[in-house]
Amino acid sequence: MDNYNTTFFFMQLPSSQISSDPTYQRPIEIGWIRKIAEKFDPNVVNPIKVSLRDGHYYVFDGQHTLATLKYLNGGQDLMVPCLVYRGLTRDDEAILFAKQTGISHKVEAKIKTKAQYTGNDPQVLDMIGIVKSLGFDFDFTNKQGDKKIIAVATLNRMYQRSSRQEFIDSLEIIRDAWHFEPYSLKSELLGGVNQFYIYPSFRGKVIKKLAIQKLSAVKPIIIYRDGKAYSRGGDLRFAKQIADIYNHGLKSNRLPGGIDLHY
C-alpha cells in the first residue's frame, strides 16, 4: 500500500461532484459541523483530499470540512479547493483515511479500524481473524449480542502491546474462564486480563490453565466493580484484581510482587 503509484494535483471542484465511500467513511455528524462552523474561516481552509477513481471523486480526508463549507453556504453547492489523487484504489483510500492526522475531527477507533479492515491492513485482518476464530462475534457496530466484542479500541491496544500468541492466550483465558458471559466481554475485563498476562514481572510466568481455573470461580462483574473503585490506572486497575485472584491460596507458582497502578 505504501508503495502505490499515484499523482495528485490541485483543482476546484463543485461540491455536488464529490462523494463519500460508505465502506470506510464515517457518517456526517451535524452537531460536529455546527461546532466547526462557529470558528471556521473559509479563507484559510486547507484543500480537501479526493481520489479520482472510476470517473468519480471520493473524499478520503476532509469530509467534515466539505460539509462545513456547504453548511456555511446555506446548504447550497459551491466550488471547493481539492487535492485530487489519481491511481488510488478503494483500499488505498481506506488506509489513507485511517492514517489522517487532521485535528478537525479525530477518527474514532472503530471507524479507523473499519477503514483499515476495508483496506486489507494485514494486522487488522489478523486481529479480527483471531477474534472470530476463537468463537467471539465481531462487527463494526455498537449493537450488543451474544459472544460479541464491541470494544474495538481495547482489542487494538491488546494486539499492539502483545505478541500474537499473548493476544490469543488472553482471549482464550477470557473465553474459557467465563464462556462469553457479557461482563467478560467489556473493555475493562478484556484489557485487564491482557494487561495481567503481559505485566512485566508476570510475563511468561502465568500458567494459562491455572488462570482459567482461578478466574472461573469469580464472576467478571465483581472484577469490574472492584476495579472501578480505583480512580486511575486504566487496564492496571482490573489487572490488579485478576493478579490477586490468581495468587490467592497459592503456595507454589505464585506470581512475583504485585500490580503497580503507577506502572
N, C-alpha and C positions, 0 to 999 in steps of 0.2 A: 504494500500500500504506500509506504513512504517513498517508493521509487517510481510512482506513477508519472507518466509523461503528459504534462499539461502546460498550457499557456493561459495567461489572463490579460485582460485589457480593460480600460476604463470606458464606460459609456453611460448615457442617461437612458433609462427605460421607463415606460409607462407602468405604474404600479399594477394595472389590470393585467399585464403580461407576466407577472411574477407569481409563481405558485409555491406552495409548500408540499413536501412529500410526507404524508402522514405515517409512513412506515418508520420514520426516525424522528420527525419533528414533533415538538410538544404543542398542545393546543394553545391558542392565544388566550391570555388572561386579561380581560378588560380592566380589572382592578389595577393590575400592574401597569397597563398602558396609561391609565389616568395618573398614576404616581409619576411615571416617566415624564408625562406631558407637563406636569407642574413646573419642572425645572429644565425643560428641554429647549435647546437652542438649535433650530434647524440650520443656522448659518455655519455651525461648526460640526455638523454631523459627519461621521465617517461613512464612506461608501459601504453599502451592504454587499455581501459576497453571494454571488449566484452562480449556478452551474448551468451552462447551455448543454442540455442533454436531450437527444431525440427531438430537437427542434423546439424544446420548451425551456423556460428559465425557472430554475428551482433555487430558492433562497436556502442556504445552509448556515449562514451566520449573519444575523441581523433581522430576524423575523419580527421581533418586537419593535425594532427601530422602524421598520417598514410600516407596521401597524400604527405606530405613534404618528408618523408623518401623515398618514391618511386620516387619522383621528383629528389631528390639528388642522387638517384641510376640510373639516366638516363632513368627513366620511366620503369625500369625493376623490376620485383617482387623480394622480399627479405624476410628474416626472421625478424619478428617483436616481440619485447617483449610485452607480454599481461598479464593482469589480467583477467582471464576467470571466468565468473559467471555462475553458474548453478541455475536453479529454477526460473529465471525471466520470466514473461510473457511480451508480447509486451507492454502492458500498463505500467508495471514496468519500462521497458527500457525507455519509453517515459518520464515518470516522472523523472527518474534519469537524463536523458539528459537535461530536463528543469532546474534541480537543479544544474547542474555542475557549478563549480566556477573557472575553469582554466582561466588563463589570456591570453592564446594564441589567442583566438578569442571569444569575447563576444557574447553570444547568443542574437539575436535581439528579441524585444518584440513579434513581430508577429510569429517568429519561436518558441519561448518559449511557447507562448500561444497555438499554434497549437499542440505542443508536449503534453502540459497539457490536452488539449481537447481530443487528441488521447488516453491519459492515463486515461481518465474519472475523471479528477480532479473535485471534486464536486463544488468548487467555480467557476471555469471557465465554467463548464456546466451550472451553474445557471446564470452567467453573460450573456453568449451568448443566453441562452434560453429567458431571459428577453428582450434582444435587438430584437430578432426575433418576440417575442410575441407582441411587441409594433408596429410591422409593418415595422421595419427597415430591410434592406437587409445586410447580413454579410457573408463574407467568408475570407479565409486567403490569398487572392491575393490583389495586388495593383490596379487591374482593376477597373476603375470608373464605376458607374452605378446608375440608379435611386434608391433613398432611401437607397443607400449603404454607410455604415460607414467603412472606411479603417483605421481609427486612433486607432489601437489596443492598443498601449501604453497608450493613453488617456483614453480609456474605462477601462483598468486595474486600472489606477490611480483613476478614478472616483469611481469604485466599491470598491476599498480598503479603501478609506478615507470616504466613506459614509455608512449610514445604507442601508439595502436593499431597504427600501421604499424611501429613499432620492435619491438613484440611479434611481429608477423607476420614481419618480417625476421629476427629472432633464430631463430625456429623454422625458417625456410627455410634459413638457414645450416647449422643442425644437420642437417636432413634431407638437403640436397644435398651436404654435405661427407662425411657418414658413412652415408647410406642406411639409417637406422634401426638401426645397429649397437647392441646392447644397452647398452654403456657410455656411448654418446652420449645415452641417454635417462635417465641417472641425474641426480639433483638437482644434483650438482656441475657437470656439463657444461652442463646447461640454464641454471642460474644464472650459470655462468661466462661462457658465450657472451653472454648478455643483458647482464651487467654490463660486459663488454668493449665491447659495441656502444653502450651508453649512457654510458660513462665520460665525465665532463665534458670532458676535453681531447680526447677522440676523437669525441664526439657529432657526427654529421653528416659526419664525415670518413672513416669506414670505407667502403671500396668492397666491396660485398657479393660481387660476382663474384670479387674477389681473395681475400676472406676464405674463400670456399668452396674455391678452388683451393689456398690455403696449408694450410688445415686438413685437407683431404682426404689430404694427404701424411703426416699424423701420426695414429697410432691414438689414439682417445679414451682408452684405458686408460693411455697414457703421460701425458696431461694430467692425468688423475685421480690417478695415482700421484705425479707431481711436485707437484701442488697440495696433496696430503695431507701432504707433507713439512713444510709450514708449520703451525704450531700455532694460528695465529689468522688472521683476515682474511676469513672467510666466503667469499662468492662471489668476492671480490677475489683470493683465492689462485689460483683457476683462471683468472680473467680475466688475471692476470699472465702465466701460461703461454701463453695464447692471443695476447696482445699481442706477446710475444716471437716467437712463430711467425709472426705476421702481418708483423712488421717485418724478420724475418731476410732478409738479402740484398737488401733494397730500397734503391735509391739515390734514387728519387723515390716520391712517395705514402707516405712513411714517416709514421707517426703520431707526434705530438709527445710528448716526455717518455716516461714510463712509468707503470705502475700503482703507486700508493702504498698499501701494505697498511694504513695507518693512516687512509685517507680515510673 
